[in-house]
Amino acid sequence: MQDFWETSFSLRFGDIDRSDRLTLSATFNYFQEVAINHAESIGIGRDAMAKSGQVWILSRMSVVLYRRPTYRENITVRTFPIGWEKLFALREYDIRDSSNEAIVRGSSSWIILDIEKRRPIRPQTIMEKIALNKSLATLPGGAIGIPAQENLQKIGERKALFSDIDYNGHVNNARYINWIEDIVEPELIENAVQMRLDINYLGEVKFGEITELWSSLRGTSQQKETESISYVFEGRKEGQAVFRAELTTVFHETFDKTNTTI
């Protein structure tokens, strides 16, 4: 049984922004794709789980871009399960460059849901049956939980349209990353040399439903030659949070951030 999955290709034109570098939303799409392919290859994919009355639900995801690969750069996207913790099944990811250096890392926590009872199932019932690759390097701290934030400001709304909806009939996990990217001033992302996004998925949004988008500045910090800005986000449907996220972007000191606001 294959304990990891990898796919190699040249970075595609549709997955870069005006800086000519990989976007966050494309990274989430890559990780989603390799996770699905790996699950199918080891017998725990969508159809196999459905036959048992179960489904995978993504609960948390953390992604760090240490370096953003550029258009047509050769990269390898990998994923591998590493075990479980309480009710979470744990899966890791990375993107490696031509020198086999991990330039992007990701960590995710999944819940196995009993479709009929709508209750989570202990993940070891599945994870004990598959090969785990605990020897591979992972993102320190794993996928983090984000508590409710105070003093958020409403900055807009988003209606779930056809292009947002996936096979399961709700907004796809990677589409929320597009929503966050659309909230932020383009310069904050295009000029970022490194980025980190943590997101918790708390509820589903179906076609036609409205999500209120809330945000605030979390803080800034400065190191030797770089500065960083962190923002927190929350999506709400009918007053209830459907996702919470935190985005940190890192810049060289020469970047003028005086007019970058959400």
C-alpha positions, 0 to 999 in steps of 0.5 A: 500500500502506497504511504504517500502520493506525489505528482510532478509538473511545471507550475501552470499559468492559471495558478499564478498572480501578477507577481508570476508566483504561486497563489494560496488558492492554487496551493489549496487546490493542489493539496485537495487533488493529491489527497483525493488521488491518494485516498482513492489509490488506497481504498478510502476514497469517496466511493469506498467510504460511501459504501460504508455510509461514511464521508471525509470532512475537512475540518482544519488546514494550515499552509505555509509558503516558505518560497513561492515557485514561479511560472513553469518552475518544476515542482512536485506536490506530495501528500501522506497520512501520519495518523490520528489525534482524538477525532481527527485523522491527520494528513500532511502535504508539501511542494518540493522544487527541483532541488528536492527542497520543501518550499511549501508545507501543509497540514490538515485535520479530517473528520470521518462522518457517519452519514446517517447518524451525522456523527463523527467516527473515531478515525483509527477504524480507518487509519489503522488499516492504511500505511502511515508515513510518520518519518516524513517531515511535517508542518510544526504544530499541525493544523491549528484551531482558531478561536472566535475573534472579537472586534471584527468588522463586516467588510462585505458579503458573498453569494455562493454561485455555481462555480463555488459549489463542488460535488458534495453540493456545498462551497468547496474548501479551496473556494473560501481561499479565493474569497479571502484573496478577494478581500485583501488588497492585491499588493498584500499578496502580490508582494509577499515573499512568504505566506501562511494561511490557517483556516477552520471549516465550521459549517457548510454553505450551499448554492444561493446562500449568503456568507457575511465576511468579517475581518480585522488586523491581527498584528504586525511584526518586524525581523532583520530584513522582513516585516509581516502583517496578520489578518483574521477573517470569519465567514458567517451565515445567519449569524453563525460562523462557517469558517475562521481563518488567519492570514500572515504575509511577509515582505521585504522592508522595501515594500511600502505598506502604508496604503494596504488595508482591507 
